[in-house]
Amino acid sequence: MDLHFGDSKPTDDERAAVDALLGPPESSWEGAARDEMRAADLRWARGGREDRERRDLLLPGLHAINDRIGWISEGALAYLCRRLTVPPAEAYGVATFYAMFSVKPRPATVLHVCTDLACAAAGAAGLCAGIEARLGLGSGVSVERSPCLGLCERAPAALAITAGDPVRTAVSAPATVEAAVLAASAPDSADEEPPAATAVPQAGQPGLTLLSRVGVVDPTSLDDYRAHGGYTALRRAFELGPAGVIREVTDSGLVGRGGAAFPTGRKWQATASQPDHPHYVVCNADESEPGTFKDRVIMEGDPFALVEAMTIAAYATGAHQGHLYLRGEYPRAMRRLEHALAQARARGLLGDDVLGQGYAFDIEIRRGAGAYICGEETALFNSIEGYRGEPRSKPPFPVEKGLFGKPTVENNVETLVNVLPILTMGAPAYAAIGTGRSTGPKLFCVSGSVDRPGIYELPFGATLGDLLTLAGVRDRLRAVLLGGAAGGFVRPDELDIPLTFEGTREAGTTLGSGVVMAFDDTVPLPRLLLRIAEFFRDESCGQCVPCRVGTVRQEEALHRIVERTGADAAGDIVLLREVGRAMRDASICGLGQTAWNAVESAIDRLGAYE
């Protein structure tokens, strides 16, 4: 049991960072200086249950310190714990859970250089070596090799974060050594990021549904959004009523776009019918799957659409509070969404009386801090509540006991924005798009060995070959990875696979969240598989033994056979299969259950290590 805070004291800057979030301390029990202590503080302690209910501010508090200082000292952590009455040992466990935080001193500027799949294929190793040679000890910059930054269409990518008040960020993508060094050393002088529409090769083309406004409307203008059909769907929702909205979503056949493909209408109905209150709506914008960047493009290019869609979801399910859990690596999306929420509140589209309908709803942004596992819904809930982002056992399911133990509907960005066309065109018209079992349009993140990487919108049922033709697939194609690191590889002679949930299942692979990464024969496949194994070993939360141990054993085996084939690799391939089956059968969540997928498909479909 942790009963003490230690002797370390916060610096003035650390104290100011916490107080800016929580307000000044009201008593010495919260950390006020002793000369400010009132006589009443000598007679009773303040806090108790009321303070413990503020534990969900732990993650924002850690961000506040890290943003201001660049790392989290023992004194700063102790002061934050005192303010929130959180045991320091527990807070330390939370702080060390996330890759973007550090509890050891480091320079104020951190340069995250992506070394994941798309960037690795685009020369990330050489880029890292060049940057590290330029920014050695004493440069004032910490260079960190990072998992996917969600900038795959502009690989290789780097993100510089300079602590201070305010924190400054700069993105370099596609990155060169010179551009990345400039972003780290002089973020205000770095080149401005290109518009979100540059990630949408189809931008401005007729016939688009989900991407119709990206590159057409000003993402900072609420008036422009409304001039292009914005808030028509919310008005339609108020006409239909909550039950009518759920009926439309159910009849449309919409299923979750994050990979699980669970019927959205059933999830909303199950949440709405729960007698326990309050209900919550959570938008999962923590897309950390390597190769995925569609949610980022929507949030940067059409942020008001997400605000409107979350409002509809909340109205339908009886929620009055929404949480938008956003990747910490998406600074521009953060700025766009903060602006959109402020505009919506100022115009009566959020708040106590949405559109004059007597319905109250608001949205709070919660920023992640670099943990792939927080894309799992219950791990996300734990993260928001101020705990380590570890998955919960199910049942109970989130529709019964989700965020703060209350009924919760959780959807990702793409799923939510699909609700807008459902209400504006009607469920039958929406269901007519795609196929009978996979309805509507789908967004695909295409990167790797293609001429036009980016986000593509196609109706369900188009083939993999159709998509790669649009993206300009290059010659000497060797393999295509569907679904990201948790997905599977297919061969160049399998491009007739229909891009539907059922079509990919029948082909023995998965659609996942819509990642399509093409690799030509210049990309060394064994090294790619090793990078996938390293990713899962790094991102395992460590809660369950099959995943915690299995991801390590998988990486060790791939290290041993990275340059071996045939009989030399046979023993380790047998071990890989045994470990993979154990992870798939016994892991508590999808991370461990899918950590073997890509490696298995590469061995069985591509003949890796033969």
C-alpha positions as CSV (number, residue, x, y, z in Angstrom):
1,M,0.0,0.0,0.0
2,D,1.4,3.4,-1.0
3,L,0.8,5.8,1.9
4,H,3.4,8.5,1.2
5,F,4.3,11.0,-1.4
6,G,8.0,11.3,-0.9
7,D,10.1,14.4,-0.3
8,S,10.4,15.6,-3.9
9,K,8.9,19.0,-4.6
10,P,7.5,20.4,-7.8
11,T,9.2,23.3,-9.5
12,D,7.3,26.5,-10.1
13,D,6.7,25.6,-13.7
14,E,5.5,22.1,-12.8
15,R,3.1,23.5,-10.2
16,A,1.8,26.1,-12.7
17,A,1.2,23.4,-15.3
18,V,-1.0,21.4,-12.9
19,D,-2.7,24.5,-11.5
20,A,-3.6,25.7,-15.0
21,L,-5.6,22.5,-15.4
22,L,-7.0,22.0,-11.9
23,G,-7.1,25.5,-10.5
24,P,-5.1,26.7,-7.5
25,P,-5.1,24.4,-4.5
26,E,-7.7,25.3,-1.9
27,S,-5.9,23.9,1.2
28,S,-2.6,22.5,2.3
29,W,-4.0,19.0,1.9
30,E,-4.0,19.7,-1.8
31,G,-0.5,21.1,-1.8
32,A,-0.9,24.8,-1.1
33,A,2.1,26.4,0.5
34,R,2.0,26.2,4.3
35,D,2.0,30.0,4.7
36,E,-1.3,30.0,2.8
37,M,-2.8,27.3,5.0
38,R,-6.0,28.4,6.7
39,A,-6.8,27.6,10.3
40,A,-9.5,25.2,9.2
41,D,-6.9,23.0,7.5
42,L,-5.6,22.1,10.9
43,R,-8.9,20.6,12.0
44,W,-10.0,18.4,9.1
45,A,-8.8,17.0,5.8
46,R,-10.6,17.9,2.6
47,G,-11.2,15.7,-0.4
48,G,-12.3,12.2,0.1
49,R,-14.8,10.7,-2.4
50,E,-15.3,14.1,-4.1
51,D,-11.6,14.3,-5.0
52,R,-11.3,10.7,-5.9
53,E,-14.0,11.2,-8.5
54,R,-11.6,13.5,-10.3
55,R,-9.2,10.7,-11.1
56,D,-10.2,10.9,-14.7
57,L,-8.1,14.2,-14.8
58,L,-4.9,12.1,-14.2
59,L,-4.2,11.7,-17.9
60,P,-4.8,15.4,-18.7
61,G,-2.6,16.3,-15.8
62,L,0.2,14.1,-17.0
63,H,-0.1,15.8,-20.4
64,A,-0.1,19.2,-18.8
65,I,3.2,18.5,-17.1
66,N,4.8,16.7,-20.1
67,D,3.7,19.5,-22.4
68,R,5.2,22.2,-20.2
69,I,8.4,20.6,-19.1
70,G,9.0,17.7,-21.6
71,W,9.1,15.0,-18.9
72,I,7.4,14.1,-15.6
73,S,9.6,14.4,-12.5
74,E,8.9,12.7,-9.2
75,G,8.0,16.1,-7.6
76,A,5.6,17.0,-10.4
77,L,3.9,13.5,-10.2
78,A,3.7,13.8,-6.4
79,Y,2.0,17.2,-6.6
80,L,-0.5,16.0,-9.2
81,C,-1.3,12.9,-7.0
82,R,-1.9,15.1,-4.0
83,R,-4.2,17.3,-6.0
84,L,-6.2,14.3,-7.2
85,T,-5.7,12.1,-4.1
86,V,-4.3,9.3,-6.3
87,P,-1.7,7.0,-4.8
88,P,1.7,7.9,-6.4
89,A,2.5,4.2,-7.2
90,E,-0.7,4.0,-9.3
91,A,0.0,7.3,-11.0
92,Y,3.6,6.1,-11.8
93,G,2.1,3.0,-13.4
94,V,-0.1,5.2,-15.6
95,A,2.7,7.6,-16.5
96,T,5.1,4.8,-17.5
97,F,2.3,3.0,-19.5
98,Y,2.4,5.6,-22.4
99,A,5.2,6.0,-24.9
100,M,4.9,9.7,-25.2
101,F,5.6,10.4,-21.5
102,S,9.0,10.1,-19.8
103,V,9.7,9.9,-16.1
104,K,13.4,10.4,-16.7
105,P,15.0,13.7,-17.7
106,R,15.2,14.4,-21.4
107,P,15.5,17.5,-23.6
108,A,12.5,19.8,-24.1
109,T,12.3,18.8,-27.8
110,V,11.5,15.2,-28.8
111,L,11.7,14.2,-32.5
112,H,9.6,11.1,-33.2
113,V,10.7,9.4,-36.4
114,C,8.4,6.7,-37.7
115,T,10.0,3.4,-38.3
116,D,6.8,1.4,-39.0
117,L,5.8,-0.4,-42.2
118,A,5.1,2.3,-44.7
119,C,8.0,4.5,-43.5
120,A,10.3,1.5,-43.3
121,A,9.6,0.7,-46.9
122,A,10.2,4.4,-47.7
123,G,13.7,4.5,-46.2
124,A,13.1,5.2,-42.5
125,A,16.3,3.4,-41.4
126,G,18.5,5.7,-43.4
127,L,16.5,8.8,-42.4
128,C,16.9,7.9,-38.7
129,A,20.7,7.3,-39.1
130,G,21.1,10.7,-40.8
131,I,19.1,12.5,-38.2
132,E,20.9,10.9,-35.3
133,A,24.2,11.8,-36.9
134,R,23.1,15.4,-37.1
135,L,21.4,15.6,-33.7
136,G,23.8,14.0,-31.3
137,L,24.4,14.6,-27.6
138,G,24.2,18.2,-26.7
139,S,21.8,19.1,-29.5
140,G,18.9,19.7,-27.1
141,V,16.8,17.2,-29.1
142,S,15.9,13.6,-28.1
143,V,15.4,11.5,-31.3
144,E,13.0,8.6,-30.7
145,R,12.2,5.8,-33.1
146,S,8.4,5.7,-33.2
147,P,5.6,3.4,-34.3
148,C,3.2,4.6,-37.0
149,L,2.4,8.4,-36.8
150,G,-0.6,8.1,-39.1
151,L,1.1,9.9,-42.0
152,C,1.6,6.9,-44.2
153,E,0.6,8.7,-47.4
154,R,3.6,11.0,-46.9
155,A,6.1,8.4,-45.7
156,P,8.7,8.7,-44.2
157,A,7.4,10.9,-41.5
158,A,8.7,12.7,-38.4
159,L,6.9,14.7,-35.6
160,A,8.7,17.2,-33.4
161,I,7.3,18.2,-30.1
162,T,8.9,21.1,-28.1
163,A,7.7,21.5,-24.6
164,G,6.8,24.9,-23.2
165,D,3.9,27.3,-22.7
166,P,2.5,26.7,-25.2
167,V,3.8,23.4,-26.5
168,R,4.9,23.6,-30.1
169,T,4.7,20.9,-32.8
170,A,6.0,20.5,-36.3
171,V,5.4,17.7,-38.8
172,S,7.9,16.7,-41.5
173,A,6.4,14.4,-44.1
174,P,7.8,13.3,-46.4
175,A,10.8,13.9,-44.2
176,T,14.4,14.5,-45.2
177,V,17.2,14.8,-42.7
178,E,17.3,18.6,-43.2
179,A,13.6,19.1,-42.9
180,A,13.3,16.9,-39.8
181,V,16.2,18.7,-38.1
182,L,14.6,22.1,-38.9
183,A,11.3,20.9,-37.4
184,A,13.1,19.9,-34.2
185,S,15.4,22.9,-33.9
186,A,13.1,25.7,-35.1
187,P,9.4,24.4,-35.3
188,D,8.1,27.9,-36.1
189,S,10.2,28.0,-39.2
190,A,9.3,24.5,-40.5
191,D,7.3,24.1,-43.6
192,E,3.5,24.2,-43.1
193,E,1.7,20.9,-43.4
194,P,-0.1,20.4,-46.7
195,P,-4.0,20.6,-46.6
196,A,-5.8,17.4,-45.6
197,A,-7.2,17.2,-49.1
198,T,-3.7,16.2,-50.4
199,A,-4.3,12.8,-48.7
200,V,-7.4,12.3,-50.8
201,P,-6.6,11.7,-54.5
202,Q,-10.3,11.7,-55.3
203,A,-10.9,15.1,-53.6
204,G,-13.5,17.2,-55.4
205,Q,-14.7,14.3,-57.6
206,P,-18.5,13.8,-58.0
207,G,-20.1,10.8,-56.3
208,L,-18.2,10.9,-53.1
209,T,-20.2,10.5,-49.9
210,L,-17.9,10.4,-46.8
211,L,-15.2,12.5,-48.4
212,S,-17.4,14.9,-50.4
213,R,-16.5,17.9,-48.3
214,V,-12.7,17.3,-47.8
215,G,-10.9,19.8,-50.0
216,V,-14.2,21.5,-50.8
217,V,-15.1,23.2,-47.6
218,D,-13.0,25.3,-45.2
219,P,-12.5,23.0,-42.3
220,T,-12.4,26.0,-39.9
221,S,-15.7,27.5,-41.1
222,L,-19.0,26.4,-39.6
223,D,-20.9,28.5,-42.1
224,D,-19.1,26.8,-45.0
225,Y,-19.9,23.4,-43.5
226,R,-23.6,24.3,-43.2
227,A,-23.6,25.6,-46.7
228,H,-22.6,22.2,-47.9
229,G,-25.3,20.2,-46.1
230,G,-23.9,20.4,-42.6
231,Y,-26.4,19.8,-39.8
232,T,-29.1,18.6,-42.2
233,A,-28.7,15.1,-40.6
234,L,-29.1,16.4,-37.1
235,R,-32.3,18.3,-38.0
236,R,-33.6,15.1,-39.5
237,A,-32.7,13.2,-36.3
238,F,-34.8,15.6,-34.2
239,E,-37.7,15.0,-36.6
240,L,-37.4,11.2,-36.3
241,G,-36.8,11.0,-32.6
242,P,-34.3,8.7,-30.9
243,A,-36.2,5.5,-31.8
244,G,-36.6,6.6,-35.4
245,V,-32.8,7.4,-35.7
246,I,-31.9,3.9,-34.3
247,R,-34.4,2.3,-36.7
248,E,-32.8,4.1,-39.7
249,V,-29.3,3.1,-38.6
250,T,-30.4,-0.5,-38.1
251,D,-32.2,-0.7,-41.5
252,S,-29.2,0.8,-43.3
253,G,-27.1,-2.2,-42.4
254,L,-24.2,-0.1,-41.1
255,V,-21.6,-2.1,-39.2
256,G,-18.5,-0.8,-37.3
257,R,-15.7,0.3,-39.5
258,G,-12.9,-0.3,-37.0
259,G,-12.5,-4.0,-37.9
260,A,-15.0,-5.9,-35.7
261,A,-18.0,-5.1,-38.1
262,F,-20.6,-5.2,-35.3
263,P,-24.0,-3.9,-36.3
264,T,-24.1,-0.2,-35.2
265,G,-27.9,-0.1,-34.8
266,R,-27.9,-3.1,-32.4
267,K,-25.2,-1.4,-30.3
268,W,-27.1,1.9,-30.2
269,Q,-30.4,0.1,-29.3
270,A,-28.7,-1.9,-26.5
271,T,-27.3,1.2,-25.0
272,A,-30.5,3.3,-25.3
273,S,-32.5,0.5,-23.6
274,Q,-30.4,0.4,-20.5
275,P,-32.2,1.7,-17.4
276,D,-29.0,2.8,-15.7
277,H,-28.0,6.4,-16.2
278,P,-26.2,8.5,-17.3
279,H,-25.3,7.1,-20.7
280,Y,-22.2,8.1,-22.6
281,V,-21.0,8.4,-26.2
282,V,-17.3,7.7,-26.9
283,C,-15.6,8.4,-30.2
284,N,-12.6,6.2,-30.7
285,A,-10.2,8.4,-32.7
286,D,-7.1,6.6,-31.4
287,E,-6.3,5.0,-34.8
288,S,-2.9,3.5,-34.1
289,E,-3.0,0.5,-36.5
290,P,0.1,0.8,-38.7
291,G,-1.1,2.0,-42.1
292,T,-4.3,3.7,-40.9
293,F,-4.9,7.4,-41.3
294,K,-8.5,7.8,-42.6
295,D,-9.8,9.2,-39.3
296,R,-7.1,11.8,-39.2
297,V,-8.0,13.0,-42.7
298,I,-11.7,13.3,-41.7
299,M,-10.9,15.2,-38.5
300,E,-8.5,17.6,-40.2
301,G,-10.6,18.1,-43.4
302,D,-14.2,17.8,-42.1
303,P,-14.2,18.2,-38.3
304,F,-17.7,19.5,-38.0
305,A,-19.1,16.3,-39.5
306,L,-17.7,14.3,-36.6
307,V,-19.2,16.8,-34.1
308,E,-22.6,16.5,-35.8
309,A,-22.4,12.7,-35.9
310,M,-21.5,12.4,-32.3
311,T,-24.4,14.6,-31.4
312,I,-26.8,12.3,-33.3
313,A,-25.4,9.2,-31.7
314,A,-25.9,10.8,-28.2
315,Y,-29.4,11.9,-29.0
316,A,-30.4,8.5,-30.2
317,T,-28.9,6.7,-27.2
318,G,-29.9,9.1,-24.4
319,A,-26.5,10.5,-23.7
320,H,-25.7,14.0,-22.7
321,Q,-21.9,13.8,-22.5
322,G,-19.5,12.7,-25.1
323,H,-15.8,11.9,-25.0
324,L,-13.6,12.1,-28.1
325,Y,-10.4,10.1,-27.5
326,L,-7.8,11.4,-29.9
327,R,-4.3,10.1,-30.7
328,G,-1.6,12.2,-29.1
329,E,0.3,12.1,-32.3
330,Y,-2.4,14.2,-34.1
331,P,-1.7,17.8,-33.2
332,R,-3.4,19.4,-36.2
333,A,-6.5,17.2,-35.7
334,M,-6.6,18.4,-32.1
335,R,-6.5,22.0,-33.1
336,R,-9.2,21.6,-35.7
337,L,-11.5,19.7,-33.4
338,E,-11.0,22.2,-30.5
339,H,-12.0,25.0,-32.9
340,A,-15.0,23.1,-34.2
341,L,-16.3,22.4,-30.7
342,A,-15.9,26.0,-29.7
343,Q,-17.7,27.2,-32.8
344,A,-20.5,24.6,-32.3
345,R,-21.0,25.8,-28.7
346,A,-21.0,29.4,-29.7
347,R,-23.8,28.8,-32.2
348,G,-26.0,26.6,-30.1
349,L,-25.1,23.3,-31.7
350,L,-23.6,22.0,-28.4
351,G,-24.5,22.9,-24.9
352,D,-27.7,23.1,-22.8
353,D,-30.2,23.5,-25.8
354,V,-28.9,22.0,-29.0
355,L,-30.7,23.6,-32.0
356,G,-33.4,24.9,-29.6
357,Q,-34.7,21.4,-29.1
358,G,-34.3,21.3,-25.4
359,Y,-31.7,18.6,-25.6
360,A,-28.4,19.0,-23.8
361,F,-25.1,17.6,-25.1
362,D,-21.4,18.4,-25.0
363,I,-18.2,16.8,-26.1
364,E,-14.8,16.7,-24.2
365,I,-11.6,15.8,-26.0
366,R,-9.3,13.4,-24.2
367,R,-5.8,13.0,-25.7
368,G,-4.1,9.7,-25.8
369,A,-0.3,9.4,-25.2
370,G,1.0,6.7,-27.5
371,A,-0.6,3.3,-26.7
372,Y,-2.0,1.1,-29.5
373,I,-3.9,-1.0,-27.0
374,C,-6.1,2.0,-26.2
375,G,-7.8,1.4,-29.5
376,E,-9.6,-1.5,-27.7
377,E,-12.8,0.0,-26.3
378,T,-12.4,-1.1,-22.7
379,A,-8.7,-0.1,-22.6
380,L,-9.8,3.3,-23.9
381,F,-12.4,3.6,-21.0
382,N,-9.7,2.7,-18.5
383,S,-7.4,5.4,-20.0
384,I,-10.1,8.1,-19.8
385,E,-10.8,7.1,-16.2
386,G,-7.2,7.6,-15.2
387,Y,-6.0,4.0,-15.1
388,R,-3.5,2.0,-17.2
389,G,-5.0,1.3,-20.6
390,E,-5.5,-2.4,-20.1
391,P,-8.6,-4.2,-21.5
392,R,-11.3,-5.4,-19.3
393,S,-12.9,-8.9,-19.3
394,K,-16.2,-9.1,-21.0
395,P,-19.0,-9.5,-20.1
396,P,-20.3,-7.1,-18.9
397,F,-20.2,-5.4,-22.3
398,P,-19.8,-1.6,-22.7
399,V,-23.5,-1.2,-23.6
400,E,-24.2,-2.3,-20.0
401,K,-21.2,-1.1,-18.1
402,G,-18.7,1.0,-20.1
403,L,-17.2,4.4,-19.3
404,F,-17.4,5.1,-15.5
405,G,-19.4,1.8,-15.2
406,K,-22.3,3.3,-17.1
407,P,-24.0,2.3,-20.5
408,T,-21.7,3.5,-23.3
409,V,-21.8,3.4,-27.0
410,E,-18.4,3.5,-28.6
411,N,-17.7,4.0,-32.3
412,N,-14.8,5.1,-34.4
413,V,-14.7,8.2,-36.6
414,E,-15.6,6.5,-39.9
415,T,-18.5,4.6,-38.4
416,L,-20.0,7.8,-36.9
417,V,-19.7,9.9,-40.1
418,N,-21.6,7.2,-42.0
419,V,-24.6,8.1,-39.9
420,L,-24.9,11.5,-41.7
421,P,-25.7,10.1,-45.2
422,I,-27.9,7.5,-43.7
423,L,-30.2,10.2,-42.3
424,T,-29.9,12.5,-45.3
425,M,-30.5,10.0,-48.1
426,G,-32.5,7.5,-46.0
427,A,-31.7,3.9,-45.0
428,P,-33.0,2.2,-48.2
429,A,-30.8,4.4,-50.5
430,Y,-27.8,3.9,-48.2
431,A,-28.3,0.1,-48.1
432,A,-28.4,0.0,-51.9
433,I,-24.7,1.0,-51.9
434,G,-22.3,-1.9,-51.6
435,T,-23.4,-5.4,-51.2
436,G,-26.2,-7.1,-49.3
437,R,-24.1,-7.9,-46.3
438,S,-21.6,-5.0,-46.5
439,T,-23.6,-1.9,-47.1
440,G,-22.5,1.7,-47.8
441,P,-19.2,3.3,-48.8
442,K,-15.9,2.3,-47.3
443,L,-12.7,4.3,-46.8
444,F,-9.4,2.6,-47.6
445,C,-5.9,3.7,-46.5
446,V,-3.5,2.9,-49.4
447,S,0.2,3.3,-48.9
448,G,3.5,1.6,-49.8
449,S,4.5,0.8,-53.4
450,V,1.9,2.9,-55.2
451,D,2.1,6.2,-57.2
452,R,-0.9,7.9,-55.5
453,P,-1.1,6.9,-51.8
454,G,-3.9,8.3,-49.8
455,I,-7.5,7.7,-48.6
456,Y,-9.9,6.2,-51.2
457,E,-13.7,5.9,-51.0
458,L,-15.3,3.0,-52.8
459,P,-18.5,1.1,-52.4
460,F,-18.2,-2.2,-50.7
461,G,-17.8,-4.9,-53.3
462,A,-15.0,-3.3,-55.4
463,T,-12.0,-5.6,-55.7
464,L,-8.6,-5.1,-54.4
465,G,-7.3,-4.8,-57.9
466,D,-9.8,-2.0,-58.6
467,L,-8.4,-0.1,-55.6
468,L,-4.8,-0.6,-56.5
469,T,-5.4,0.5,-60.1
470,L,-6.8,3.8,-58.7
471,A,-3.8,4.2,-56.5
472,G,-1.4,3.4,-59.4
473,V,0.3,0.2,-58.1
474,R,3.9,-0.2,-59.3
475,D,5.5,-3.0,-61.2
476,R,7.0,-6.1,-59.5
477,L,4.3,-6.2,-56.8
478,R,5.3,-8.9,-54.3
479,A,2.6,-8.7,-51.6
480,V,-0.3,-6.7,-50.3
481,L,-1.0,-6.4,-46.5
482,L,-4.7,-6.1,-45.8
483,G,-5.9,-4.8,-42.4
484,G,-2.5,-3.5,-41.1
485,A,-0.2,-5.2,-38.7
486,A,-3.2,-7.2,-37.3
487,G,-4.2,-8.2,-40.8
488,G,-2.8,-10.6,-43.4
489,F,-0.8,-10.7,-46.6
490,V,-2.2,-11.7,-50.0
491,R,-0.4,-12.5,-53.2
492,P,-0.3,-10.5,-56.4
493,D,-2.5,-13.1,-58.1
494,E,-5.3,-12.6,-55.5
495,L,-6.2,-9.1,-56.5
496,D,-9.8,-10.2,-57.4
497,I,-10.7,-10.4,-53.7
498,P,-13.8,-8.4,-53.1
499,L,-13.3,-5.7,-50.5
500,T,-16.2,-6.7,-48.2
501,F,-16.1,-8.2,-44.8
502,E,-17.5,-11.5,-46.0
503,G,-15.4,-11.5,-49.2
504,T,-12.1,-11.2,-47.4
505,R,-13.2,-13.8,-44.8
506,E,-13.9,-16.3,-47.6
507,A,-10.5,-15.5,-49.1
508,G,-8.9,-16.4,-45.7
509,T,-7.8,-12.9,-44.8
510,T,-9.4,-9.8,-43.2
511,L,-10.5,-6.3,-44.2
512,G,-9.8,-4.9,-40.8
513,S,-10.1,-1.1,-40.6
514,G,-9.4,-0.7,-44.4
515,V,-5.6,-0.7,-44.5
516,V,-4.1,-1.7,-47.9
517,M,-0.3,-1.6,-48.0
518,A,1.4,-2.7,-51.3
519,F,5.0,-3.9,-51.3
520,D,7.2,-4.5,-54.3
521,D,10.2,-6.8,-54.5
522,T,12.6,-4.1,-53.2
523,V,11.1,-4.5,-49.7
524,P,12.7,-7.4,-47.7
525,L,9.8,-9.4,-46.4
526,P,11.6,-11.0,-43.4
527,R,12.6,-7.6,-42.1
528,L,9.0,-6.4,-42.5
529,L,7.7,-9.4,-40.5
530,L,10.3,-8.7,-37.8
531,R,9.1,-5.1,-37.6
532,I,5.5,-6.3,-37.1
533,A,6.6,-8.6,-34.3
534,E,8.5,-5.8,-32.7
535,F,5.4,-3.6,-32.9
536,F,3.3,-6.1,-31.1
537,R,5.9,-6.8,-28.4
538,D,6.2,-3.1,-27.7
539,E,2.4,-2.5,-27.7
540,S,1.4,-5.5,-25.6
541,C,0.0,-4.1,-22.3
542,G,1.4,-7.1,-20.5
543,Q,-1.8,-7.9,-18.6
544,C,-2.3,-11.5,-19.8
545,V,0.5,-14.2,-20.1
546,P,-0.3,-15.5,-23.6
547,C,0.2,-12.0,-25.2
548,R,2.9,-10.8,-22.8
549,V,5.1,-13.8,-23.3
550,G,3.9,-14.8,-26.8
551,T,4.8,-11.5,-28.5
552,V,8.3,-11.7,-27.0
553,R,8.8,-15.3,-28.2
554,Q,7.5,-14.5,-31.6
555,E,10.0,-11.7,-32.0
556,E,12.8,-13.8,-30.7
557,A,12.1,-16.6,-33.3
558,L,11.9,-14.1,-36.1
559,H,15.2,-12.6,-35.1
560,R,16.8,-16.0,-35.3
561,I,15.4,-16.8,-38.8
562,V,15.4,-13.4,-40.4
563,E,18.2,-14.4,-42.8
564,R,17.4,-18.2,-42.9
565,T,15.2,-20.3,-45.0
566,G,14.2,-23.9,-45.6
567,A,15.4,-26.6,-43.1
568,D,17.4,-24.0,-41.2
569,A,14.1,-22.2,-40.3
570,A,11.8,-25.2,-39.9
571,G,12.2,-25.6,-36.1
572,D,11.4,-21.9,-35.4
573,I,8.5,-21.9,-37.8
574,V,7.0,-24.8,-35.8
575,L,7.5,-22.8,-32.6
576,L,5.9,-19.7,-34.2
577,R,2.8,-21.7,-35.0
578,E,2.5,-23.0,-31.5
579,V,3.0,-19.6,-30.0
580,G,0.6,-18.1,-32.5
581,R,-2.1,-20.5,-31.7
582,A,-1.7,-19.9,-28.0
583,M,-1.9,-16.2,-28.4
584,R,-5.0,-16.5,-30.7
585,D,-6.9,-18.8,-28.3
586,A,-6.0,-17.4,-24.9
587,S,-5.3,-13.7,-25.1
588,I,-7.7,-11.4,-23.4
589,C,-8.2,-9.0,-26.3
590,G,-7.7,-8.5,-30.0
591,L,-4.1,-7.4,-29.8
592,G,-2.8,-10.8,-28.7
593,Q,-5.4,-12.7,-30.7
594,T,-4.2,-11.0,-34.0
595,A,-0.5,-10.6,-33.3
596,W,0.3,-13.8,-35.3
597,N,-2.0,-13.1,-38.3
598,A,0.4,-11.3,-40.6
599,V,3.3,-13.7,-39.9
600,E,1.2,-16.7,-40.4
601,S,-0.2,-15.4,-43.7
602,A,3.3,-14.6,-44.9
603,I,4.5,-18.1,-44.2
604,D,1.4,-19.8,-45.7
605,R,0.5,-17.6,-48.6
606,L,3.8,-16.0,-49.6
607,G,6.1,-18.8,-48.8
608,A,8.3,-16.7,-46.5
609,Y,11.4,-18.7,-45.3
610,E,11.0,-21.4,-47.9
